[in-house]
Amino acid sequence: MHHALEHRPAPSGASLRRAGHADLPGVLALLAEAAEWLHRRGVRQWPRGGFGAERIVPLIEEAVLYVLEPERDGAGPVAVVAVDGHADPEFWTPADEPAAAMYVHKLAVSRSLAGQGAGEALLDWAGLLALVMGKRWLRLDCAKANLGLQDYYRGRGFQHVRTVDLPHRASGALFQRRAGVTSGDGLAFRDRTAPRPELVGA
């Protein structure tokens, strides 16, 4: 990205890059860890045990899945996020101008990074990507019953658009915020999604 933020070096030496097929096991393990953590707290946002490969491989092949990893230890991804232009048609209607936004999916952060601002930094990065792509909004949906997660997004500049209550979907609370950076105070990382890595974060 050409609009990356220049800040102090990341303590962990983390970097963000597009996921490849070799990252599939690590991504699946990270999503499974996040899903189990949610289930232990009574949240049914994702399937227990995480997602099957058939849900993740297309994101890798579309080059819209990104992994955050330490630059030195080779332990695999510590966070993952998908950012694309695919608006879920069960949630976002033509009146929402779906093409005016980028959409965040599958955002998960390892418990080893809990509280270090990795989620905030990835959301800011996604907001910058939306801005570079000429979009007005960064959007996401989350579990209807997960009020704590909804408060997390509200605290990071997202506004609740509405909740779509479909019996076959655990998700349905829709949020959006303006494209660009909102918090600016998350974990720093190297952006290796662009030809020339930049330092992103705080």
LOZATI-427818 format. One line per field, with one value per residue: residue number from 1; chain; residue in three letters; x, y, z of N, C-alpha, C, O in turn. Coordinates in nm, 3 decimals, padded with zeros to 5 digits. Example, Ala and Ser with C-alpha at 12.3 -4.5 7.8 and 13.67 -1.06 7.14 Angstrom:
2
k	c(1,2)
c	c(A,A)
r	c(ala,ser)
n.X	c(01.319,01.285)
n.Y	c(-00.569,-00.225)
n.Z	c(00.780,00.708)
ca.X	c(01.230,01.367)
ca.Y	c(-00.450,-00.106)
ca.Z	c(00.780,00.714)
c.X	c(01.320,01.290)
c.Y	c(-00.330,00.003)
c.Z	c(00.780,00.787)
o.X	c(01.424,01.341)
o.Y	c(-00.332,00.114)
o.Z	c(00.846,00.804)
END
This chain:
202
k	c(1,2,3,4,5,6,7,8,9,10,11,12,13,14,15,16,17,18,19,20,21,22,23,24,25,26,27,28,29,30,31,32,33,34,35,36,37,38,39,40,41,42,43,44,45,46,47,48,49,50,51,52,53,54,55,56,57,58,59,60,61,62,63,64,65,66,67,68,69,70,71,72,73,74,75,76,77,78,79,80,81,82,83,84,85,86,87,88,89,90,91,92,93,94,95,96,97,98,99,100,101,102,103,104,105,106,107,108,109,110,111,112,113,114,115,116,117,118,119,120,121,122,123,124,125,126,127,128,129,130,131,132,133,134,135,136,137,138,139,140,141,142,143,144,145,146,147,148,149,150,151,152,153,154,155,156,157,158,159,160,161,162,163,164,165,166,167,168,169,170,171,172,173,174,175,176,177,178,179,180,181,182,183,184,185,186,187,188,189,190,191,192,193,194,195,196,197,198,199,200,201,202)
c	c(A,A,A,A,A,A,A,A,A,A,A,A,A,A,A,A,A,A,A,A,A,A,A,A,A,A,A,A,A,A,A,A,A,A,A,A,A,A,A,A,A,A,A,A,A,A,A,A,A,A,A,A,A,A,A,A,A,A,A,A,A,A,A,A,A,A,A,A,A,A,A,A,A,A,A,A,A,A,A,A,A,A,A,A,A,A,A,A,A,A,A,A,A,A,A,A,A,A,A,A,A,A,A,A,A,A,A,A,A,A,A,A,A,A,A,A,A,A,A,A,A,A,A,A,A,A,A,A,A,A,A,A,A,A,A,A,A,A,A,A,A,A,A,A,A,A,A,A,A,A,A,A,A,A,A,A,A,A,A,A,A,A,A,A,A,A,A,A,A,A,A,A,A,A,A,A,A,A,A,A,A,A,A,A,A,A,A,A,A,A,A,A,A,A,A,A,A,A,A,A,A,A)
r	c(met,his,his,ala,leu,glu,his,arg,pro,ala,pro,ser,gly,ala,ser,leu,arg,arg,ala,gly,his,ala,asp,leu,pro,gly,val,leu,ala,leu,leu,ala,glu,ala,ala,glu,trp,leu,his,arg,arg,gly,val,arg,gln,trp,pro,arg,gly,gly,phe,gly,ala,glu,arg,ile,val,pro,leu,ile,glu,glu,ala,val,leu,tyr,val,leu,glu,pro,glu,arg,asp,gly,ala,gly,pro,val,ala,val,val,ala,val,asp,gly,his,ala,asp,pro,glu,phe,trp,thr,pro,ala,asp,glu,pro,ala,ala,ala,met,tyr,val,his,lys,leu,ala,val,ser,arg,ser,leu,ala,gly,gln,gly,ala,gly,glu,ala,leu,leu,asp,trp,ala,gly,leu,leu,ala,leu,val,met,gly,lys,arg,trp,leu,arg,leu,asp,cys,ala,lys,ala,asn,leu,gly,leu,gln,asp,tyr,tyr,arg,gly,arg,gly,phe,gln,his,val,arg,thr,val,asp,leu,pro,his,arg,ala,ser,gly,ala,leu,phe,gln,arg,arg,ala,gly,val,thr,ser,gly,asp,gly,leu,ala,phe,arg,asp,arg,thr,ala,pro,arg,pro,glu,leu,val,gly,ala)
n.X	c(00.083,00.041,-00.017,00.072,00.140,00.403,00.576,00.705,00.932,00.795,00.763,00.758,00.851,00.671,00.503,00.287,00.136,00.015,-00.172,-00.060,-00.094,00.059,00.021,-00.217,-00.261,-00.172,-00.342,-00.596,-00.564,-00.535,-00.785,-00.945,-00.860,-00.952,-01.228,-01.287,-01.225,-01.425,-01.653,-01.623,-01.700,-01.962,-02.036,-02.160,-02.049,-01.881,-01.831,-01.785,-01.459,-01.366,-01.315,-01.368,-01.127,-01.233,-01.365,-01.168,-00.963,-01.062,-01.041,-00.768,-00.695,-00.820,-00.664,-00.721,-00.687,-00.501,-00.207,-00.067,00.249,00.526,00.848,01.074,01.058,00.926,00.695,00.446,00.123,00.002,-00.216,-00.503,-00.679,-00.939,-01.001,-01.215,-01.421,-01.667,-01.990,-02.210,-02.501,-02.724,-02.721,-02.640,-02.800,-02.911,-02.970,-02.778,-02.559,-02.352,-02.109,-01.963,-01.793,-01.534,-01.500,-01.460,-01.362,-01.333,-01.156,-00.913,-00.723,-00.440,-00.442,-00.205,-00.140,-00.328,-00.476,-00.275,-00.324,-00.342,-00.573,-00.687,-00.487,-00.495,-00.753,-00.725,-00.540,-00.696,-00.885,-00.728,-00.668,-00.923,-00.957,-00.751,-00.852,-01.054,-01.295,-01.578,-01.649,-01.561,-01.664,-01.834,-01.971,-02.106,-02.163,-02.501,-02.566,-02.340,-02.263,-02.044,-01.842,-01.961,-01.955,-01.680,-01.623,-01.771,-01.623,-01.407,-01.465,-01.666,-01.999,-02.320,-02.519,-02.755,-02.935,-02.968,-03.188,-03.172,-03.284,-03.112,-02.859,-02.592,-02.456,-02.512,-02.528,-02.464,-02.198,-02.024,-01.759,-01.596,-01.375,-01.019,-00.778,-00.856,-00.807,-00.519,-00.345,-00.258,-00.088,00.234,00.341,00.514,00.420,00.394,00.244,00.262,00.474,00.697,00.792,00.630,00.616,00.359,00.119,00.137)
n.Y	c(-00.119,00.224,00.424,00.385,00.405,00.569,00.471,00.394,00.112,-00.222,-00.399,-00.676,-00.730,-00.784,-00.873,-00.812,-00.995,-01.123,-01.423,-01.750,-02.078,-02.245,-02.141,-02.235,-02.447,-02.313,-02.089,-02.211,-02.331,-02.105,-01.979,-02.181,-02.179,-01.924,-01.960,-02.158,-02.021,-01.825,-01.989,-02.093,-01.880,-01.861,-01.761,-01.782,-01.716,-01.828,-02.156,-02.423,-02.536,-02.406,-02.322,-02.513,-02.620,-02.566,-02.329,-02.143,-02.171,-02.056,-01.781,-01.747,-01.803,-01.596,-01.392,-01.230,-01.279,-01.223,-01.255,-01.200,-01.215,-01.307,-01.181,-01.329,-01.579,-01.785,-01.920,-01.926,-01.777,-01.506,-01.354,-01.307,-01.190,-01.122,-00.912,-00.772,-00.699,-00.814,-00.803,-00.942,-01.074,-01.137,-00.963,-00.698,-00.459,-00.339,-00.070,00.002,00.060,-00.142,-00.157,00.057,00.005,-00.171,-00.496,-00.656,-00.975,-01.282,-01.200,-01.262,-01.294,-01.422,-01.554,-01.505,-01.252,-01.095,-00.796,-00.631,-00.461,-00.559,-00.621,-00.365,-00.243,-00.395,-00.337,-00.063,-00.080,-00.215,-00.016,00.179,00.041,00.030,00.303,00.353,00.200,00.354,00.355,00.436,00.333,00.112,-00.202,-00.451,-00.756,-00.899,-01.129,-01.147,-01.178,-01.115,-00.888,-00.775,-00.785,-00.620,-00.380,-00.349,-00.290,-00.054,00.107,00.149,00.321,00.234,00.243,00.126,-00.010,-00.162,-00.448,-00.757,-01.009,-01.322,-01.654,-01.865,-01.766,-01.683,-01.448,-01.098,-00.844,-00.537,-00.323,-00.015,00.209,00.514,00.501,00.477,00.570,00.516,00.459,00.448,00.364,00.108,-00.215,-00.212,-00.300,-00.449,-00.376,-00.595,-00.640,-00.480,-00.378,-00.246,-00.274,-00.118,00.053,-00.001,00.107,00.181)
n.Z	c(00.000,-00.067,00.105,00.360,00.713,00.884,01.159,01.490,01.524,01.527,01.832,01.821,01.573,01.365,01.059,00.781,00.524,00.208,00.225,00.137,-00.016,00.143,00.392,00.483,00.688,00.926,00.930,00.952,01.202,01.366,01.331,01.436,01.702,01.777,01.738,01.929,02.162,02.153,02.174,02.430,02.572,02.522,02.275,01.951,01.704,01.505,01.352,01.583,01.634,01.420,01.072,00.773,00.525,00.277,00.300,00.330,00.142,-00.107,-00.043,-00.021,-00.283,-00.415,-00.334,-00.112,00.150,00.443,00.641,00.960,01.095,01.310,01.229,01.269,01.416,01.284,01.358,01.249,01.157,01.360,01.352,01.145,00.858,00.629,00.357,00.136,-00.154,-00.135,-00.058,00.173,00.050,00.200,00.405,00.328,00.138,-00.190,-00.141,00.041,-00.108,-00.189,-00.333,-00.250,-00.046,00.139,00.280,00.590,00.691,00.878,01.081,01.311,01.605,01.765,02.095,02.219,02.146,02.260,02.366,02.274,02.067,01.808,01.660,01.630,01.475,01.239,01.153,01.104,00.896,00.706,00.669,00.546,00.311,00.199,00.151,-00.036,-00.242,-00.326,-00.189,00.019,00.268,00.539,00.621,00.825,00.958,01.256,01.533,01.634,01.902,02.042,02.237,02.358,02.162,01.975,02.114,02.121,01.849,01.823,01.990,01.835,01.637,01.467,01.345,01.432,01.190,01.139,01.264,01.122,01.151,01.095,01.107,01.043,01.061,01.270,01.275,01.192,01.296,01.177,01.088,01.019,00.923,00.831,00.554,00.586,00.843,01.184,01.468,01.502,01.699,01.734,01.734,01.586,01.255,00.977,00.650,00.410,00.192,-00.019,-00.298,-00.189,00.135,00.409,00.724,00.943,01.178,01.528)
ca.X	c(00.000,00.121,-00.057,00.105,00.181,00.539,00.577,00.819,00.937,00.715,00.845,00.763,00.900,00.566,00.478,00.161,00.150,-00.093,-00.160,-00.043,-00.146,00.138,-00.026,-00.349,-00.269,-00.161,-00.464,-00.704,-00.539,-00.563,-00.930,-01.000,-00.832,-01.043,-01.364,-01.299,-01.228,-01.558,-01.750,-01.611,-01.769,-02.103,-02.058,-02.171,-02.018,-01.819,-01.847,-01.688,-01.353,-01.321,-01.368,-01.305,-01.039,-01.311,-01.408,-01.052,-00.885,-01.101,-00.990,-00.626,-00.686,-00.862,-00.561,-00.785,-00.660,-00.372,-00.159,00.030,00.339,00.655,00.943,01.193,01.052,00.873,00.593,00.318,00.049,-00.052,-00.344,-00.546,-00.795,-00.974,-01.059,-01.253,-01.537,-01.784,-02.093,-02.301,-02.632,-02.827,-02.711,-02.626,-02.898,-02.873,-02.979,-02.654,-02.451,-02.247,-01.982,-01.897,-01.724,-01.459,-01.561,-01.368,-01.410,-01.237,-01.054,-00.882,-00.593,-00.397,-00.448,-00.072,-00.132,-00.444,-00.453,-00.160,-00.366,-00.330,-00.701,-00.700,-00.394,-00.545,-00.870,-00.673,-00.482,-00.808,-00.944,-00.640,-00.689,-01.050,-00.934,-00.672,-00.939,-01.156,-01.421,-01.621,-01.674,-01.512,-01.782,-01.824,-02.085,-02.064,-02.271,-02.611,-02.572,-02.211,-02.268,-01.909,-01.773,-02.022,-01.900,-01.542,-01.623,-01.816,-01.511,-01.305,-01.516,-01.771,-02.137,-02.415,-02.611,-02.878,-02.917,-03.052,-03.211,-03.208,-03.274,-03.003,-02.730,-02.555,-02.415,-02.620,-02.511,-02.388,-02.125,-01.940,-01.694,-01.536,-01.246,-00.904,-00.732,-00.939,-00.743,-00.380,-00.267,-00.245,00.042,00.303,00.386,00.559,00.323,00.460,00.147,00.296,00.609,00.798,00.734,00.620,00.585,00.221,00.079,00.168)
ca.Y	c(00.000,00.345,00.521,00.327,00.498,00.552,00.480,00.327,-00.030,-00.313,-00.474,-00.816,-00.745,-00.851,-00.825,-00.854,-01.031,-01.207,-01.565,-01.847,-02.211,-02.303,-02.085,-02.288,-02.510,-02.213,-02.008,-02.293,-02.347,-01.978,-01.960,-02.279,-02.127,-01.813,-02.013,-02.227,-01.916,-01.767,-02.086,-02.103,-01.762,-01.866,-01.688,-01.876,-01.641,-01.918,-02.298,-02.473,-02.603,-02.320,-02.339,-02.612,-02.563,-02.521,-02.191,-02.055,-02.179,-01.953,-01.650,-01.746,-01.799,-01.462,-01.300,-01.134,-01.321,-01.170,-01.310,-01.125,-01.314,-01.258,-01.187,-01.407,-01.709,-01.887,-01.998,-01.920,-01.652,-01.469,-01.290,-01.327,-01.110,-01.113,-00.783,-00.780,-00.618,-00.901,-00.774,-01.054,-01.027,-01.156,-00.855,-00.566,-00.444,-00.237,00.064,00.028,00.081,-00.237,-00.133,00.173,-00.038,-00.295,-00.576,-00.733,-01.108,-01.377,-01.133,-01.339,-01.263,-01.522,-01.511,-01.458,-01.109,-01.029,-00.671,-00.557,-00.371,-00.617,-00.604,-00.225,-00.214,-00.458,-00.261,00.059,-00.118,-00.241,00.113,00.241,-00.030,00.079,00.439,00.341,00.142,00.452,00.324,00.530,00.267,-00.018,-00.265,-00.587,-00.806,-00.984,-01.205,-01.069,-01.192,-01.082,-00.745,-00.731,-00.759,-00.501,-00.264,-00.335,-00.219,00.084,00.179,00.171,00.413,00.177,00.273,00.018,00.024,-00.231,-00.591,-00.842,-01.128,-01.439,-01.769,-01.957,-01.696,-01.629,-01.311,-01.012,-00.706,-00.473,-00.204,00.049,00.336,00.577,00.448,00.550,00.532,00.567,00.460,00.488,00.335,-00.036,-00.280,-00.178,-00.414,-00.422,-00.408,-00.661,-00.665,-00.390,-00.407,-00.192,-00.281,00.004,00.027,00.038,00.088,00.290)
ca.Z	c(00.000,-00.081,00.205,00.490,00.817,00.934,01.305,01.551,01.490,01.608,01.927,01.784,01.437,01.290,00.924,00.718,00.383,00.156,00.257,00.030,00.017,00.252,00.519,00.518,00.821,01.031,00.930,01.007,01.345,01.432,01.332,01.530,01.836,01.803,01.748,02.057,02.265,02.149,02.224,02.576,02.626,02.485,02.151,01.839,01.582,01.408,01.387,01.680,01.560,01.311,00.938,00.687,00.423,00.161,00.323,00.337,00.017,-00.205,-00.003,-00.059,-00.429,-00.457,-00.282,-00.021,00.287,00.487,00.768,01.038,01.152,01.355,01.119,01.301,01.481,01.196,01.429,01.180,01.175,01.490,01.324,01.007,00.821,00.488,00.319,-00.005,-00.194,-00.140,00.041,00.193,00.003,00.302,00.502,00.267,00.030,-00.290,-00.082,00.115,-00.204,-00.149,-00.402,-00.190,00.075,00.152,00.386,00.673,00.730,00.936,01.163,01.431,01.665,01.861,02.235,02.258,02.117,02.318,02.436,02.220,01.960,01.674,01.592,01.592,01.366,01.116,01.108,01.042,00.767,00.616,00.636,00.447,00.186,00.144,00.101,-00.158,-00.343,-00.363,-00.122,00.123,00.394,00.580,00.681,00.876,01.035,01.368,01.596,01.689,02.047,02.103,02.267,02.389,02.036,01.916,02.185,02.073,01.722,01.847,02.051,01.732,01.535,01.383,01.380,01.406,01.081,01.176,01.287,01.039,01.233,01.016,01.198,01.007,01.069,01.400,01.251,01.144,01.344,01.071,01.130,00.920,00.957,00.714,00.510,00.640,00.977,01.293,01.600,01.490,01.820,01.750,01.717,01.461,01.176,00.841,00.546,00.298,00.086,-00.128,-00.349,-00.097,00.271,00.488,00.865,00.970,01.315,01.619)
c.X	c(00.087,00.089,-00.029,00.155,00.323,00.537,00.698,00.817,00.851,00.804,00.862,00.824,00.799,00.554,00.348,00.188,00.028,-00.068,-00.142,-00.095,-00.069,00.094,-00.154,-00.354,-00.263,-00.284,-00.579,-00.687,-00.571,-00.713,-00.997,-00.979,-00.930,-01.186,-01.386,-01.306,-01.366,-01.661,-01.743,-01.679,-01.913,-02.137,-02.057,-02.148,-01.969,-01.844,-01.742,-01.585,-01.305,-01.384,-01.296,-01.221,-01.117,-01.362,-01.290,-00.972,-00.930,-01.050,-00.842,-00.613,-00.729,-00.765,-00.622,-00.764,-00.517,-00.336,-00.056,00.117,00.463,00.758,01.058,01.168,00.991,00.764,00.458,00.242,00.000,-00.181,-00.375,-00.667,-00.815,-01.040,-01.089,-01.374,-01.665,-01.881,-02.187,-02.441,-02.745,-02.828,-02.716,-02.714,-02.848,-02.879,-02.856,-02.537,-02.333,-02.110,-01.904,-01.812,-01.631,-01.511,-01.456,-01.435,-01.297,-01.124,-01.034,-00.740,-00.561,-00.408,-00.313,-00.055,-00.247,-00.403,-00.338,-00.196,-00.354,-00.460,-00.720,-00.611,-00.442,-00.669,-00.826,-00.613,-00.592,-00.877,-00.861,-00.656,-00.818,-01.033,-00.858,-00.757,-01.052,-01.292,-01.451,-01.622,-01.586,-01.625,-01.750,-01.957,-02.032,-02.187,-02.375,-02.610,-02.444,-02.203,-02.129,-01.831,-01.831,-01.971,-01.755,-01.538,-01.673,-01.702,-01.399,-01.363,-01.625,-01.908,-02.226,-02.513,-02.749,-02.840,-03.017,-03.066,-03.263,-03.187,-03.157,-02.866,-02.708,-02.515,-02.534,-02.618,-02.415,-02.328,-02.046,-01.872,-01.630,-01.403,-01.134,-00.869,-00.823,-00.862,-00.598,-00.293,-00.249,-00.102,00.104,00.342,00.433,00.453,00.399,00.360,00.175,00.436,00.719,00.740,00.738,00.590,00.446,00.193,00.118,00.293)
c.Y	c(00.124,00.448,00.469,00.434,00.467,00.573,00.405,00.178,-00.115,-00.390,-00.619,-00.837,-00.816,-00.792,-00.885,-00.884,-01.109,-01.352,-01.646,-01.982,-02.276,-02.252,-02.150,-02.356,-02.409,-02.126,-02.085,-02.311,-02.219,-01.952,-02.058,-02.234,-02.015,-01.863,-02.082,-02.126,-01.850,-01.862,-02.100,-01.987,-01.753,-01.794,-01.786,-01.804,-01.735,-02.062,-02.341,-02.558,-02.522,-02.356,-02.452,-02.543,-02.508,-02.379,-02.093,-02.056,-02.076,-01.814,-01.637,-01.730,-01.664,-01.354,-01.192,-01.172,-01.280,-01.230,-01.215,-01.228,-01.246,-01.276,-01.283,-01.550,-01.820,-01.972,-01.995,-01.794,-01.632,-01.388,-01.312,-01.237,-01.121,-00.979,-00.788,-00.693,-00.696,-00.869,-00.894,-01.011,-01.050,-01.041,-00.716,-00.558,-00.344,-00.095,00.101,00.064,-00.012,-00.210,-00.016,00.135,-00.155,-00.363,-00.661,-00.865,-01.181,-01.307,-01.213,-01.306,-01.369,-01.466,-01.462,-01.309,-01.030,-00.902,-00.587,-00.469,-00.427,-00.600,-00.462,-00.192,-00.274,-00.386,-00.128,00.030,-00.145,-00.111,00.189,00.174,00.015,00.218,00.435,00.288,00.235,00.427,00.425,00.465,00.144,-00.082,-00.405,-00.627,-00.893,-01.044,-01.113,-01.068,-01.148,-00.932,-00.691,-00.700,-00.637,-00.374,-00.240,-00.255,-00.076,00.168,00.207,00.243,00.358,00.218,00.156,00.064,-00.033,-00.375,-00.667,-00.976,-01.242,-01.564,-01.862,-01.892,-01.646,-01.483,-01.228,-00.871,-00.636,-00.342,-00.147,00.171,00.389,00.512,00.537,00.500,00.594,00.573,00.507,00.450,00.185,-00.085,-00.239,-00.306,-00.366,-00.465,-00.464,-00.702,-00.580,-00.425,-00.359,-00.192,-00.146,-00.037,00.084,00.015,00.206,00.260)
c.Z	c(00.000,00.026,00.345,00.585,00.862,01.085,01.358,01.517,01.582,01.704,01.883,01.646,01.349,01.151,00.871,00.572,00.339,00.190,00.130,00.074,00.131,00.389,00.567,00.654,00.935,01.043,00.992,01.157,01.422,01.440,01.428,01.674,01.872,01.821,01.883,02.171,02.270,02.211,02.375,02.645,02.580,02.356,02.034,01.706,01.471,01.447,01.488,01.605,01.442,01.178,00.866,00.582,00.305,00.177,00.313,00.207,-00.086,-00.171,-00.037,-00.209,-00.486,-00.411,-00.193,00.125,00.323,00.622,00.829,01.108,01.208,01.243,01.145,01.345,01.395,01.257,01.359,01.215,01.318,01.475,01.177,00.982,00.670,00.464,00.171,-00.033,-00.197,-00.026,00.052,00.153,00.101,00.402,00.437,00.142,-00.074,-00.235,-00.003,00.023,-00.171,-00.213,-00.343,-00.069,00.048,00.279,00.457,00.711,00.803,01.012,01.291,01.475,01.768,02.003,02.284,02.233,02.179,02.392,02.384,02.099,01.820,01.595,01.543,01.473,01.235,01.064,01.045,00.905,00.665,00.575,00.535,00.311,00.120,00.083,-00.031,-00.274,-00.384,-00.300,-00.013,00.262,00.413,00.660,00.733,00.938,01.147,01.434,01.658,01.842,02.117,02.128,02.300,02.264,01.967,01.984,02.145,01.944,01.737,01.904,01.953,01.611,01.445,01.436,01.343,01.298,01.110,01.208,01.204,01.110,01.146,01.101,01.168,01.013,01.211,01.389,01.204,01.200,01.250,01.119,01.014,00.982,00.829,00.680,00.563,00.779,01.081,01.424,01.592,01.607,01.841,01.737,01.584,01.387,01.039,00.741,00.426,00.190,-00.036,-00.180,-00.256,00.044,00.340,00.632,00.895,01.117,01.400,01.698)
o.X	c(00.194,00.159,-00.099,00.205,00.359,00.500,00.783,00.711,00.836,00.909,00.968,00.846,00.837,00.589,00.307,00.256,-00.051,00.046,-00.201,-00.136,-00.125,00.125,-00.198,-00.443,-00.340,-00.326,-00.652,-00.786,-00.628,-00.762,-01.095,-01.067,-00.984,-01.258,-01.492,-01.383,-01.418,-01.747,-01.845,-01.712,-01.978,-02.254,-01.962,-02.219,-02.012,-01.876,-01.626,-01.622,-01.212,-01.494,-01.180,-01.239,-01.072,-01.399,-01.311,-00.919,-00.844,-01.019,-00.796,-00.530,-00.682,-00.782,-00.580,-00.818,-00.424,-00.422,00.029,00.066,00.503,00.754,01.132,01.250,01.001,00.741,00.363,00.290,-00.039,-00.247,-00.285,-00.746,-00.719,-01.125,-00.998,-01.423,-01.764,-01.855,-02.237,-02.497,-02.851,-02.925,-02.786,-02.703,-02.753,-02.803,-02.830,-02.428,-02.227,-02.007,-01.790,-01.763,-01.645,-01.559,-01.375,-01.549,-01.180,-01.010,-01.127,-00.649,-00.646,-00.387,-00.306,00.034,-00.262,-00.308,-00.306,-00.108,-00.355,-00.456,-00.763,-00.653,-00.430,-00.687,-00.884,-00.633,-00.581,-00.920,-00.916,-00.657,-00.822,-01.087,-00.894,-00.737,-01.137,-01.394,-01.361,-01.598,-01.543,-01.676,-01.653,-02.042,-01.926,-02.300,-02.342,-02.647,-02.440,-02.144,-02.100,-01.761,-01.757,-01.948,-01.711,-01.458,-01.622,-01.686,-01.306,-01.315,-01.671,-01.929,-02.209,-02.581,-02.848,-02.727,-03.138,-02.967,-03.384,-03.081,-03.109,-02.766,-02.793,-02.537,-02.643,-02.696,-02.297,-02.395,-02.007,-01.921,-01.612,-01.328,-01.152,-00.925,-00.862,-00.851,-00.558,-00.179,-00.228,-00.008,00.036,00.372,00.398,00.402,00.461,00.388,00.119,00.510,00.823,00.646,00.836,00.545,00.421,00.238,00.131,00.335)
o.Y	c(00.127,00.548,00.504,00.539,00.350,00.680,00.359,00.124,-00.084,-00.440,-00.678,-00.952,-00.899,-00.676,-00.993,-00.807,-01.156,-01.399,-01.615,-02.000,-02.354,-02.314,-02.123,-02.324,-02.419,-02.092,-02.032,-02.307,-02.225,-01.909,-02.022,-02.249,-02.012,-01.814,-02.066,-02.143,-01.824,-01.820,-02.116,-01.994,-01.650,-01.767,-01.863,-01.828,-01.723,-02.090,-02.301,-02.642,-02.564,-02.413,-02.481,-02.425,-02.413,-02.315,-01.974,-01.953,-02.014,-01.736,-01.530,-01.653,-01.622,-01.236,-01.077,-01.106,-01.299,-01.253,-01.159,-01.318,-01.140,-01.375,-01.316,-01.637,-01.937,-02.085,-02.058,-01.712,-01.726,-01.357,-01.333,-01.211,-01.129,-00.936,-00.807,-00.623,-00.651,-00.904,-00.942,-00.921,-00.990,-01.023,-00.627,-00.641,-00.270,-00.009,00.220,00.094,00.036,-00.238,00.008,00.223,-00.227,-00.297,-00.728,-00.867,-01.145,-01.352,-01.229,-01.291,-01.403,-01.348,-01.386,-01.246,-00.911,-00.902,-00.483,-00.409,-00.352,-00.569,-00.439,-00.121,-00.210,-00.375,-00.086,00.106,-00.102,-00.096,00.257,00.241,00.036,00.247,00.504,00.326,00.199,00.473,00.491,00.532,00.080,-00.022,-00.468,-00.543,-00.954,-01.014,-01.015,-00.968,-01.145,-00.857,-00.575,-00.598,-00.559,-00.273,-00.125,-00.163,00.014,00.285,00.282,00.228,00.428,00.226,00.094,00.166,00.039,-00.418,-00.644,-01.048,-01.255,-01.579,-01.931,-01.953,-01.577,-01.404,-01.281,-00.787,-00.671,-00.260,-00.218,00.228,00.316,00.472,00.657,00.401,00.710,00.680,00.597,00.496,00.140,-00.006,-00.233,-00.407,-00.257,-00.577,-00.390,-00.790,-00.603,-00.496,-00.423,-00.117,-00.072,-00.148,00.203,-00.085,00.318,00.342)
o.Z	c(00.061,00.039,00.440,00.544,00.877,01.133,01.282,01.485,01.700,01.665,01.904,01.606,01.267,01.128,00.912,00.503,00.421,00.185,00.026,00.189,00.207,00.491,00.679,00.733,01.031,01.153,01.075,01.231,01.531,01.544,01.494,01.758,01.982,01.908,01.944,02.265,02.378,02.289,02.441,02.764,02.596,02.330,02.020,01.608,01.357,01.563,01.481,01.523,01.372,01.173,00.893,00.552,00.240,00.078,00.290,00.167,-00.149,-00.262,-00.077,-00.257,-00.591,-00.445,-00.198,00.214,00.245,00.707,00.760,01.174,01.160,01.170,01.052,01.314,01.431,01.213,01.407,01.293,01.387,01.574,01.095,01.072,00.593,00.542,00.090,00.056,-00.256,00.089,-00.050,00.215,00.088,00.476,00.485,00.052,-00.047,-00.278,00.019,00.072,-00.131,-00.152,-00.382,00.002,-00.051,00.371,00.394,00.757,00.790,01.008,01.370,01.393,01.851,02.026,02.381,02.290,02.154,02.470,02.442,02.037,01.723,01.476,01.430,01.381,01.130,00.943,00.945,00.811,00.550,00.461,00.448,00.208,-00.002,-00.024,-00.126,-00.389,-00.466,-00.352,00.041,00.362,00.317,00.755,00.692,00.966,01.134,01.397,01.725,01.904,02.240,02.049,02.274,02.258,01.907,01.917,02.135,01.930,01.671,01.869,01.985,01.498,01.355,01.557,01.238,01.314,01.106,01.182,01.213,01.129,01.125,01.163,01.257,00.975,01.268,01.480,01.179,01.157,01.243,01.182,00.921,01.080,00.732,00.769,00.582,00.826,01.069,01.484,01.667,01.618,01.954,01.729,01.482,01.449,00.994,00.747,00.350,00.108,-00.143,-00.111,-00.244,00.071,00.332,00.658,00.874,01.175,01.351,01.781)
END
